[in-house]
């Protein structure tokens, strides 16, 4: 009996040592936590890049569909481009992208179905680039809700003049038609010179006083060209608007804009 109790005591003591040997020490736990933190830190930038790449792909898809719609419009109108601003209607203007009511910023009504490309798109939800941060504190809406996140080449359909014919375009593969767009507003409430804000914008050109292209994809803007392809473009050197440096609003080089 004594031998049994002594043996049991030895076995019990051995089991306790085994349990202690199997447990993590504080130093080991800290090492594990440090490794997990390091791995998480390595993964987060990759996940962010993956998300941005996905948003960029959706933007490319949007512009490709808009470019196809423009091509069908041209085919239906003897290769003539559409105007940037169409006509006055009720208490607003009908533009290429839709009808926009006059009035207070952020409160105006907007009707996308009156845009010249609408019959060729049929509400596919391609009007706004997913990388345009409309929920940011520095964003100022033009209308009630989203209007449009892309701009049209003003030189193709200038106001009060006949739009250009595609047969006049020297290099369709080099002529940007629709591009990621926005502008900096510091002159309409709630924006001010002390509080410049980002807002949607709807045309681009060569005017050096108008920076309206948004290079929101890793310092590039996606553009659809007159031949139908979509490509990322860099800003013209020295054209970025300094009022909102984090948003990179600028212009394209003239060779990409002039038909």
MIDOSE-1310 file (N, C-alpha, C; in nm, 2 decimals, decimal comma, always signed):
residues 259
xxxx	+0,08/-0,12/+0,00/+0,00/+0,00/+0,00/+0,09/+0,13/+0,00; +0,19/+0,12/+0,08/+0,28/+0,24/+0,08/+0,34/+0,26/-0,05; +0,38/+0,14/-0,11/+0,44/+0,15/-0,24/+0,34/+0,21/-0,34; +0,22/+0,17/-0,34/+0,12/+0,22/-0,43/+0,10/+0,37/-0,41
xxxx	+0,09/+0,42/-0,28/+0,07/+0,56/-0,26/+0,19/+0,64/-0,31; +0,31/+0,58/-0,28/+0,43/+0,65/-0,33/+0,44/+0,66/-0,48; +0,40/+0,54/-0,55/+0,40/+0,54/-0,69/+0,29/+0,64/-0,75; +0,18/+0,65/-0,69/+0,07/+0,74/-0,73/+0,12/+0,89/-0,71
xxxx	+0,19/+0,91/-0,60/+0,24/+1,05/-0,57/+0,34/+1,09/-0,68; +0,43/+0,99/-0,72/+0,53/+1,02/-0,82/+0,46/+1,04/-0,95; +0,36/+0,96/-0,98/+0,29/+0,98/-1,11/+0,21/+1,12/-1,11; +0,15/+1,15/-1,00/+0,08/+1,28/-0,99/+0,18/+1,40/-1,01
xxxx	+0,29/+1,39/-0,95/+0,39/+1,49/-0,96/+0,44/+1,50/-1,11; +0,46/+1,39/-1,17/+0,51/+1,39/-1,31/+0,41/+1,45/-1,40; +0,28/+1,43/-1,37/+0,17/+1,48/-1,46/+0,17/+1,63/-1,44; +0,19/+1,68/-1,32/+0,19/+1,83/-1,30/+0,31/+1,89/-1,38
xxxx	+0,43/+1,83/-1,37/+0,54/+1,88/-1,45/+0,51/+1,88/-1,60; +0,44/+1,77/-1,65/+0,41/+1,77/-1,79/+0,32/+1,88/-1,83; +0,22/+1,91/-1,74/+0,13/+2,02/-1,77/+0,20/+2,16/-1,78; +0,29/+2,17/-1,68/+0,37/+2,30/-1,68/+0,46/+2,31/-1,80
xxxx	+0,52/+2,20/-1,84/+0,60/+2,20/-1,96/+0,53/+2,23/-2,09; +0,40/+2,19/-2,09/+0,31/+2,21/-2,21/+0,26/+2,35/-2,22; +0,26/+2,43/-2,11/+0,20/+2,56/-2,11/+0,30/+2,66/-2,17; +0,24/+2,78/-2,22/+0,32/+2,89/-2,27/+0,37/+2,97/-2,16
xxxx	+0,49/+3,01/-2,17/+0,54/+3,11/-2,07/+0,50/+3,25/-2,12; +0,51/+3,35/-2,04/+0,47/+3,49/-2,07/+0,56/+3,54/-2,19; +0,68/+3,50/-2,19/+0,77/+3,55/-2,30/+0,73/+3,49/-2,43; +0,69/+3,36/-2,42/+0,65/+3,29/-2,55/+0,52/+3,36/-2,60
xxxx	+0,43/+3,39/-2,51/+0,30/+3,45/-2,55/+0,33/+3,59/-2,62; +0,42/+3,66/-2,56/+0,45/+3,79/-2,61/+0,51/+3,78/-2,75; +0,60/+3,67/-2,77/+0,66/+3,65/-2,90/+0,55/+3,62/-3,00; +0,45/+3,53/-2,96/+0,35/+3,49/-3,06/+0,26/+3,62/-3,09
xxxx	+0,23/+3,70/-3,00/+0,15/+3,82/-3,02/+0,23/+3,91/-3,12; +0,36/+3,92/-3,09/+0,44/+4,01/-3,18/+0,44/+3,96/-3,32; +0,45/+3,83/-3,34/+0,45/+3,77/-3,48/+0,32/+3,79/-3,54; +0,21/+3,77/-3,47/+0,07/+3,80/-3,52/+0,06/+3,94/-3,57
xxxx	+0,10/+4,04/-3,48/+0,10/+4,18/-3,51/+0,18/+4,21/-3,64; +0,30/+4,15/-3,65/+0,38/+4,17/-3,77/+0,31/+4,12/-3,89; +0,25/+4,00/-3,89/+0,18/+3,95/-4,00/+0,06/+4,03/-4,04; -0,01/+4,08/-3,94/-0,12/+4,17/-3,97/-0,08/+4,30/-4,03
xxxx	+0,03/+4,35/-3,98/+0,08/+4,47/-4,05/+0,13/+4,46/-4,19; +0,18/+4,34/-4,22/+0,22/+4,31/-4,36/+0,09/+4,29/-4,45; -0,01/+4,23/-4,39/-0,13/+4,20/-4,47/-0,22/+4,32/-4,50; -0,23/+4,42/-4,41/-0,32/+4,53/-4,43/-0,29/+4,61/-4,55
xxxx	-0,16/+4,65/-4,58/-0,13/+4,72/-4,71/-0,17/+4,64/-4,83; -0,15/+4,51/-4,82/-0,19/+4,43/-4,94/-0,34/+4,42/-4,96; -0,41/+4,41/-4,85/-0,56/+4,42/-4,86/-0,61/+4,55/-4,91; -0,54/+4,66/-4,87/-0,58/+4,79/-4,92/-0,55/+4,80/-5,07
xxxx	-0,44/+4,75/-5,11/-0,40/+4,76/-5,25/-0,50/+4,67/-5,33; -0,54/+4,56/-5,28/-0,63/+4,47/-5,35/-0,77/+4,54/-5,36; -0,81/+4,61/-5,26/-0,94/+4,68/-5,26/-0,94/+4,79/-5,37; -0,83/+4,87/-5,37/-0,81/+4,97/-5,47/-0,81/+4,92/-5,61
xxxx	-0,74/+4,80/-5,63/-0,74/+4,74/-5,76/-0,88/+4,70/-5,80; -0,96/+4,65/-5,71/-1,10/+4,60/-5,74/-1,18/+4,72/-5,78; -1,17/+4,83/-5,71/-1,24/+4,96/-5,74/-1,20/+5,01/-5,88; -1,07/+5,00/-5,90/-1,02/+5,05/-6,03/-1,07/+4,96/-6,15
xxxx	-1,09/+4,84/-6,12/-1,14/+4,75/-6,23/-1,29/+4,78/-6,26; -1,36/+4,81/-6,15/-1,50/+4,85/-6,17/-1,51/+4,98/-6,25; -1,42/+5,08/-6,22/-1,42/+5,20/-6,29/-1,39/+5,18/-6,44; -1,29/+5,09/-6,47/-1,26/+5,06/-6,61/-1,38/+5,00/-6,68
xxxx	-1,46/+4,91/-6,61/-1,58/+4,86/-6,67/-1,68/+4,97/-6,69; -1,70/+5,06/-6,60/-1,79/+5,17/-6,62/-1,76/+5,25/-6,75; -1,63/+5,29/-6,76/-1,59/+5,37/-6,87/-1,60/+5,29/-7,00; -1,57/+5,16/-7,00/-1,58/+5,08/-7,12/-1,73/+5,08/-7,17
xxxx	-1,82/+5,07/-7,07/-1,97/+5,07/-7,11/-2,01/+5,21/-7,16; -1,96/+5,31/-7,09/-1,99/+5,45/-7,14/-1,93/+5,47/-7,28; -1,81/+5,42/-7,30/-1,75/+5,44/-7,43/-1,83/+5,36/-7,54; -1,88/+5,25/-7,51/-1,96/+5,17/-7,61/-2,09/+5,25/-7,64
xxxx	-2,15/+5,31/-7,53/-2,27/+5,38/-7,55/-2,24/+5,50/-7,64; -2,13/+5,57/-7,62/-2,09/+5,68/-7,70/-2,07/+5,64/-7,85; -2,01/+5,52/-7,87/-1,99/+5,47/-8,00/-2,12/+5,45/-8,08; -2,22/+5,39/-8,00/-2,35/+5,36/-8,06/-2,42/+5,49/-8,10
xxxx	-2,41/+5,59/-8,00/-2,47/+5,73/-8,03/-2,41/+5,78/-8,16; -2,28/+5,78/-8,17/-2,21/+5,83/-8,30/-2,26/+5,76/-8,42; -2,28/+5,63/-8,41/-2,33/+5,55/-8,52/-2,47/+5,60/-8,56; -2,55/+5,63/-8,46/-2,69/+5,67/-8,49/-2,70/+5,82/-8,54
xxxx	-2,59/+5,89/-8,52/-2,59/+6,03/-8,56/-2,48/+6,07/-8,66; -2,46/+5,98/-8,76/-2,37/+6,00/-8,87/-2,23/+6,03/-8,82; -2,18/+5,97/-8,72/-2,05/+5,98/-8,66/-2,03/+6,12/-8,60; -2,13/+6,19/-8,56/-2,13/+6,32/-8,50/-2,13/+6,30/-8,35
xxxx	-2,04/+6,37/-8,28/-2,03/+6,36/-8,13/-2,15/+6,43/-8,07; -2,18/+6,40/-7,94/-2,29/+6,46/-7,88/-2,25/+6,59/-7,81; -2,34/+6,68/-7,79/-2,31/+6,81/-7,72/-2,29/+6,79/-7,57; -2,21/+6,88/-7,52/-2,18/+6,88/-7,37/-2,31/+6,93/-7,30
xxxx	-2,37/+7,03/-7,35/-2,49/+7,09/-7,29/-2,60/+7,09/-7,40; -2,71/+7,03/-7,38/-2,81/+7,00/-7,48/-2,91/+7,12/-7,50; -2,99/+7,15/-7,39/-3,09/+7,25/-7,40/-3,14/+7,28/-7,27; -3,21/+7,40/-7,26/-3,28/+7,44/-7,14/-3,41/+7,37/-7,13
xxxx	-3,44/+7,32/-7,01/-3,57/+7,25/-6,99/-3,62/+7,28/-6,85; -3,74/+7,33/-6,84/-3,80/+7,36/-6,71/-3,71/+7,46/-6,63; -3,68/+7,42/-6,51/-3,59/+7,51/-6,43/-3,45/+7,46/-6,42; -3,40/+7,41/-6,53/-3,26/+7,35/-6,53/-3,21/+7,33/-6,67
xxxx	-3,10/+7,27/-6,68/-3,03/+7,24/-6,81/-3,03/+7,09/-6,83; -3,04/+7,05/-6,95/-3,02/+6,91/-6,99/-2,88/+6,91/-7,05; -2,79/+6,82/-6,98/-2,66/+6,80/-7,02/-2,64/+6,66/-7,08; -2,52/+6,63/-7,13/-2,49/+6,50/-7,18/-2,52/+6,39/-7,08
xxxx	-2,50/+6,42/-6,95/-2,51/+6,32/-6,85/-2,65/+6,31/-6,78; -2,74/+6,41/-6,81/-2,87/+6,41/-6,75/-2,92/+6,56/-6,73; -3,03/+6,57/-6,67/-3,09/+6,70/-6,64/-3,06/+6,74/-6,50; -3,01/+6,86/-6,48/-2,97/+6,91/-6,35/-3,05/+7,04/-6,32
xxxx	-3,12/+7,05/-6,21/-3,20/+7,16/-6,18/-3,11/+7,28/-6,13; -3,16/+7,40/-6,15/-3,10/+7,52/-6,10/-3,12/+7,51/-5,94; -3,05/+7,59/-5,87/-3,08/+7,61/-5,73/-2,96/+7,58/-5,64; -3,00/+7,55/-5,51/-2,90/+7,54/-5,41/-2,82/+7,41/-5,42
xxxx	-2,69/+7,42/-5,41/-2,60/+7,30/-5,41/-2,64/+7,20/-5,31; -2,64/+7,08/-5,36/-2,68/+6,96/-5,27/-2,83/+6,94/-5,26; -2,91/+7,03/-5,31/-3,06/+7,02/-5,30/-3,12/+7,01/-5,44; -3,05/+7,03/-5,54/-3,10/+7,03/-5,68/-3,15/+6,89/-5,72
xxxx	-3,25/+6,88/-5,79/-3,30/+6,76/-5,85/-3,21/+6,72/-5,97; -3,20/+6,59/-5,99/-3,12/+6,54/-6,10/-3,19/+6,42/-6,16; -3,19/+6,42/-6,30/-3,26/+6,31/-6,37/-3,16/+6,26/-6,47; -3,10/+6,14/-6,44/-3,01/+6,08/-6,53/-3,07/+6,03/-6,66
xxxx	-3,20/+6,00/-6,66/-3,27/+5,95/-6,78/-3,28/+6,05/-6,89; -3,25/+6,18/-6,87/-3,25/+6,28/-6,97/-3,11/+6,30/-7,04; -3,02/+6,22/-6,99/-2,88/+6,23/-7,05/-2,88/+6,17/-7,19; -2,80/+6,22/-7,28/-2,80/+6,17/-7,42/-2,76/+6,03/-7,43
xxxx	-2,68/+5,97/-7,34/-2,64/+5,84/-7,35/-2,73/+5,74/-7,28; -2,83/+5,79/-7,21/-2,92/+5,70/-7,13/-2,99/+5,60/-7,22; -3,04/+5,63/-7,34/-3,10/+5,52/-7,42/-3,01/+5,41/-7,45; -2,88/+5,43/-7,45/-2,78/+5,33/-7,48/-2,72/+5,26/-7,36
xxxx	-2,76/+5,31/-7,24/-2,71/+5,25/-7,12/-2,82/+5,18/-7,04; -2,94/+5,24/-7,04/-3,05/+5,18/-6,97/-3,04/+5,15/-6,83; -2,97/+5,24/-6,76/-2,96/+5,23/-6,61/-2,87/+5,12/-6,56; -2,75/+5,11/-6,62/-2,66/+5,00/-6,58/-2,58/+5,04/-6,45
xxxx	-2,60/+5,15/-6,39/-2,53/+5,19/-6,27/-2,38/+5,21/-6,29; -2,35/+5,27/-6,40/-2,21/+5,30/-6,44/-2,18/+5,45/-6,42; -2,26/+5,53/-6,36/-2,25/+5,67/-6,36/-2,14/+5,72/-6,27; -2,11/+5,65/-6,16/-2,02/+5,70/-6,06/-1,91/+5,60/-6,04
xxxx	-1,79/+5,65/-6,04/-1,67/+5,57/-6,01/-1,67/+5,53/-5,86; -1,65/+5,40/-5,83/-1,66/+5,36/-5,69/-1,54/+5,42/-5,61; -1,44/+5,47/-5,67/-1,33/+5,53/-5,59/-1,35/+5,68/-5,56; -1,46/+5,73/-5,61/-1,50/+5,87/-5,57/-1,56/+5,87/-5,43
xxxx	-1,49/+5,93/-5,34/-1,53/+5,93/-5,20/-1,64/+6,03/-5,17; -1,77/+5,99/-5,20/-1,88/+6,09/-5,18/-1,92/+6,10/-5,03; -1,87/+6,01/-4,95/-1,90/+6,02/-4,81/-1,80/+6,09/-4,72; -1,69/+6,14/-4,79/-1,59/+6,21/-4,71/-1,64/+6,35/-4,66
xxxx	-1,57/+6,39/-4,56/-1,61/+6,52/-4,50/-1,58/+6,64/-4,59; -1,49/+6,62/-4,69/-1,46/+6,73/-4,78/-1,53/+6,72/-4,91; -1,64/+6,64/-4,92/-1,71/+6,62/-5,04/-1,84/+6,71/-5,04; -1,86/+6,78/-5,15/-1,98/+6,87/-5,16/-2,07/+6,81/-5,28
xxxx	-2,19/+6,78/-5,25/-2,28/+6,72/-5,36/-2,33/+6,83/-5,44; -2,34/+6,80/-5,57/-2,41/+6,90/-5,67/-2,56/+6,89/-5,66; -2,61/+6,77/-5,64/-2,75/+6,74/-5,64/-2,79/+6,66/-5,52; -2,92/+6,62/-5,51/-2,96/+6,52/-5,41/-2,91/+6,38/-5,45
xxxx	-2,81/+6,34/-5,38/-2,75/+6,21/-5,41/-2,65/+6,22/-5,53; -2,60/+6,11/-5,57/-2,50/+6,11/-5,68/-2,55/+6,15/-5,81; -2,47/+6,23/-5,88/-2,51/+6,27/-6,02/-2,42/+6,20/-6,12; -2,30/+6,24/-6,13/-2,21/+6,17/-6,23/-2,07/+6,18/-6,19
xxxx	-1,99/+6,08/-6,21/-1,85/+6,09/-6,16/-1,75/+6,10/-6,28; -1,80/+6,12/-6,40/-1,71/+6,12/-6,52/-1,73/+6,25/-6,59; -1,63/+6,29/-6,67/-1,64/+6,42/-6,75/-1,62/+6,38/-6,89; -1,68/+6,47/-6,97/-1,68/+6,46/-7,12/-1,59/+6,56/-7,18
xxxx	-1,53/+6,53/-7,29/-1,44/+6,62/-7,36/-1,51/+6,74/-7,42; -1,50/+6,85/-7,36/-1,57/+6,97/-7,41/-1,54/+7,01/-7,55; -1,42/+6,98/-7,60/-1,38/+7,01/-7,73/-1,45/+6,93/-7,84; -1,51/+6,82/-7,79/-1,58/+6,73/-7,89/-1,73/+6,78/-7,91
xxxx	-1,78/+6,84/-7,80/-1,92/+6,89/-7,81/-1,93/+7,02/-7,75; -1,86/+7,13/-7,80/-1,86/+7,26/-7,74/-2,00/+7,32/-7,73; -2,02/+7,40/-7,63/-2,15/+7,47/-7,61/-2,17/+7,57/-7,73; -2,30/+7,56/-7,77/-2,35/+7,66/-7,87/-2,27/+7,64/-8,01
xxxx	-2,21/+7,53/-8,03/-2,15/+7,50/-8,15/-2,17/+7,36/-8,20; -2,16/+7,33/-8,32/-2,18/+7,19/-8,37/-2,08/+7,10/-8,32; -2,11/+6,99/-8,26/-2,01/+6,89/-8,22/-1,93/+6,84/-8,34; -1,81/+6,79/-8,31/-1,72/+6,75/-8,41/-1,76/+6,62/-8,47
xxxx	-1,72/+6,59/-8,59/-1,74/+6,46/-8,66/-1,63/+6,37/-8,63; -1,65/+6,25/-8,60/-1,54/+6,16/-8,57/-1,45/+6,14/-8,69; -1,49/+6,17/-8,81/-1,41/+6,16/-8,93/-1,30/+6,27/-8,92; -1,32/+6,38/-8,84/-1,22/+6,49/-8,83/-1,12/+6,46/-8,72
xxxx	-1,13/+6,35/-8,65/-1,04/+6,32/-8,54/-0,91/+6,26/-8,60; -0,80/+6,32/-8,57/-0,67/+6,28/-8,63/-0,63/+6,15/-8,57; -0,64/+6,13/-8,44/-0,59/+6,00/-8,38/-0,69/+5,95/-8,28; -0,79/+5,87/-8,32/-0,89/+5,82/-8,22/-0,83/+5,75/-8,10
xxxx	-0,72/+5,68/-8,12/-0,66/+5,61/-8,01/-0,60/+5,70/-7,91; -0,58/+5,83/-7,95/-0,51/+5,92/-7,85/-0,60/+6,03/-7,80; -0,73/+6,02/-7,84/-0,83/+6,13/-7,80/-0,92/+6,08/-7,69; -0,90/+6,14/-7,57/-0,98/+6,10/-7,45/-1,12/+6,16/-7,47
xxxx	-1,22/+6,07/-7,44/-1,36/+6,11/-7,46/-1,43/+6,13/-7,32; -1,41/+6,04/-7,23/-1,47/+6,04/-7,10/-1,36/+6,00/-7,00; -1,36/+6,08/-6,89/-1,24/+6,06/-6,79/-1,30/+6,07/-6,65; -1,23/+6,01/-6,56/-1,25/+6,03/-6,41/-1,25/+6,18/-6,38
xxxx	-1,35/+6,23/-6,31/-1,35/+6,38/-6,30/-1,40/+6,42/-6,16; -1,36/+6,54/-6,13/-1,41/+6,61/-6,01/-1,34/+6,75/-6,02; -1,39/+6,84/-5,93/-1,32/+6,97/-5,92/-1,32/+7,02/-5,78; -1,23/+7,11/-5,75/-1,22/+7,18/-5,62/-1,31/+7,30/-5,62
xxxx	-1,40/+7,30/-5,53/-1,50/+7,42/-5,52/-1,47/+7,49/-5,39; -1,45/+7,63/-5,40/-1,43/+7,71/-5,28/-1,51/+7,84/-5,29; -1,62/+7,83/-5,37/-1,70/+7,95/-5,40/-1,85/+7,93/-5,38; -1,89/+7,81/-5,35/-2,03/+7,78/-5,32/-2,05/+7,71/-5,19
xxxx	-2,14/+7,76/-5,11/-2,16/+7,70/-4,97/-2,20/+7,55/-4,99; -2,16/+7,46/-4,90/-2,08/+7,49/-4,78/-1,93/+7,51/-4,80; -1,88/+7,51/-4,92/-1,74/+7,53/-4,95/-1,71/+7,68/-4,93; -1,59/+7,71/-4,91/-1,54/+7,85/-4,90/-1,39/+7,85/-4,93
xxxx	-1,33/+7,97/-4,95/-1,19/+7,98/-4,97/-1,11/+7,91/-4,85; -1,17/+7,92/-4,73/-1,10/+7,86/-4,61/-1,13/+7,71/-4,60; -1,24/+7,67/-4,67/-1,28/+7,53/-4,67/-1,31/+7,48/-4,81; -1,21/+7,46/-4,89/-1,23/+7,41/-5,02/-1,28/+7,26/-5,02
xxxx	-1,37/+7,23/-5,11/-1,43/+7,09/-5,11/-1,42/+7,03/-5,24; -1,43/+6,90/-5,24/-1,44/+6,82/-5,37/-1,58/+6,81/-5,41; -1,60/+6,82/-5,54/-1,74/+6,79/-5,60/-1,73/+6,73/-5,74; -1,84/+6,67/-5,78/-1,85/+6,61/-5,91/-1,83/+6,72/-6,02
xxxx	-1,78/+6,68/-6,13/-1,77/+6,78/-6,24/-1,79/+6,70/-6,37; -1,83/+6,77/-6,48/-1,89/+6,70/-6,60/-1,82/+6,72/-6,73; -1,72/+6,80/-6,74/-1,65/+6,82/-6,86/-1,50/+6,85/-6,83; -1,42/+6,83/-6,93/-1,28/+6,87/-6,92/-1,23/+6,93/-7,06
xxxx	-1,13/+7,01/-7,05/-1,08/+7,07/-7,17/-0,93/+7,11/-7,16; -0,89/+7,22/-7,23/-0,75/+7,26/-7,22/-0,74/+7,39/-7,15; -0,85/+7,44/-7,10/-0,84/+7,57/-7,02/-0,75/+7,55/-6,90; -0,64/+7,63/-6,89/-0,55/+7,62/-6,79/-0,60/+7,66/-6,65
xxxx	-0,72/+7,73/-6,65/-0,78/+7,77/-6,53/-0,88/+7,67/-6,47; -0,90/+7,56/-6,55/-1,00/+7,46/-6,51/-0,93/+7,32/-6,49; -0,91/+7,29/-6,36/-0,85/+7,15/-6,33/-0,97/+7,07/-6,30; -1,01/+6,98/-6,38/-1,14/+6,90/-6,36/-1,12/+6,75/-6,38
xxxx	-1,00/+6,70/-6,39/-0,98/+6,56/-6,40/-0,92/+6,51/-6,27; -0,98/+6,40/-6,22/-0,95/+6,34/-6,09/-0,86/+6,22/-6,10; -0,74/+6,24/-6,06/-0,64/+6,13/-6,08/-0,65/+6,04/-5,95; -0,76/+5,97/-5,93/-0,79/+5,91/-5,81/-0,75/+5,76/-5,80
xxxx	-0,68/+5,71/-5,90/-0,64/+5,57/-5,90/-0,49/+5,57/-5,90; -0,43/+5,58/-5,78/-0,28/+5,58/-5,76/-0,22/+5,69/-5,86; -0,27/+5,81/-5,85/-0,22/+5,92/-5,93/-0,24/+5,90/-6,08; -0,34/+5,83/-6,11/-0,38/+5,81/-6,25/-0,53/+5,83/-6,26
xxxx	-0,58/+5,87/-6,38/-0,72/+5,88/-6,41/-0,75/+5,78/-6,52; -0,86/+5,71/-6,51/-0,90/+5,62/-6,61/-0,98/+5,70/-6,72; -0,95/+5,67/-6,85/-1,01/+5,74/-6,96/-1,05/+5,64/-7,07; -1,17/+5,67/-7,13/-1,20/+5,59/-7,25/-1,18/+5,68/-7,37
xxxx	-1,12/+5,62/-7,47/-1,07/+5,69/-7,59/-1,17/+5,67/-7,71; -1,15/+5,76/-7,81/-1,24/+5,76/-7,92/-1,24/+5,62/-8,00; -1,14/+5,55/-7,99/-1,14/+5,42/-8,05/-1,19/+5,31/-7,97; -1,24/+5,34/-7,85/-1,30/+5,24/-7,76/-1,22/+5,18/-7,65
xxxx	-1,09/+5,20/-7,65/-1,01/+5,14/-7,55/-1,01/+5,23/-7,42; -0,98/+5,17/-7,31/-0,97/+5,24/-7,18/-0,83/+5,23/-7,13; -0,77/+5,34/-7,08/-0,64/+5,34/-7,03/-0,62/+5,44/-6,92; -0,52/+5,42/-6,83/-0,49/+5,51/-6,72/-0,40/+5,62/-6,77
xxxx	-0,43/+5,74/-6,73/-0,35/+5,86/-6,77/-0,29/+5,93/-6,65; -0,17/+5,98/-6,67/-0,11/+6,07/-6,56/-0,15/+6,21/-6,58; -0,14/+6,29/-6,48/-0,17/+6,44/-6,49/-0,06/+6,51/-6,57; -0,10/+6,62/-6,64/-0,01/+6,71/-6,70/+0,08/+6,77/-6,59
xxxx	+0,21/+6,77/-6,61/+0,30/+6,83/-6,51/+0,27/+6,97/-6,47; +0,26/+7,00/-6,35/+0,23/+7,13/-6,30/+0,08/+7,17/-6,30; -0,01/+7,07/-6,33/-0,15/+7,11/-6,34/-0,23/+7,08/-6,21; -0,17/+7,01/-6,11/-0,25/+6,97/-6,00/-0,29/+7,09/-5,91
xxxx	-0,42/+7,09/-5,87/-0,48/+7,19/-5,79/-0,42/+7,18/-5,65; -0,36/+7,29/-5,60/-0,29/+7,28/-5,47/-0,39/+7,29/-5,35; -0,52/+7,33/-5,37/-0,61/+7,35/-5,27/-0,65/+7,22/-5,19; -0,65/+7,11/-5,26/-0,68/+6,98/-5,20/-0,58/+6,88/-5,24
xxxx	-0,46/+6,89/-5,19/-0,35/+6,81/-5,24/-0,37/+6,66/-5,23; -0,45/+6,62/-5,14/-0,47/+6,48/-5,12/-0,56/+6,42/-5,23; -0,63/+6,50/-5,31/-0,72/+6,45/-5,41/-0,67/+6,46/-5,55; -0,57/+6,52/-5,58/-0,50/+6,52/-5,71/-0,59/+6,55/-5,82
xxxx	-0,64/+6,68/-5,83/-0,72/+6,73/-5,94/-0,63/+6,80/-6,03; -0,64/+6,77/-6,16/-0,55/+6,84/-6,26/-0,61/+6,83/-6,40; -0,52/+6,83/-6,50/-0,55/+6,83/-6,64/-0,47/+6,72/-6,71; -0,52/+6,69/-6,83/-0,45/+6,60/-6,92/-0,37/+6,69/-7,02
xxxx	-0,26/+6,63/-7,08/-0,19/+6,70/-7,18/-0,28/+6,73/-7,30; -0,26/+6,84/-7,37/-0,35/+6,88/-7,48/-0,36/+6,78/-7,59; -0,26/+6,70/-7,61/-0,26/+6,60/-7,72/-0,37/+6,49/-7,69; -0,41/+6,48/-7,57/-0,51/+6,38/-7,53/-0,65/+6,44/-7,54
xxx	-0,66/+6,58/-7,56/-0,79/+6,65/-7,55/-0,83/+6,71/-7,68; -0,74/+6,76/-7,76/-0,77/+6,83/-7,88/-0,80/+6,72/-7,99; -0,92/+6,73/-8,05/-0,96/+6,63/-8,16/-0,87/+6,64/-8,28
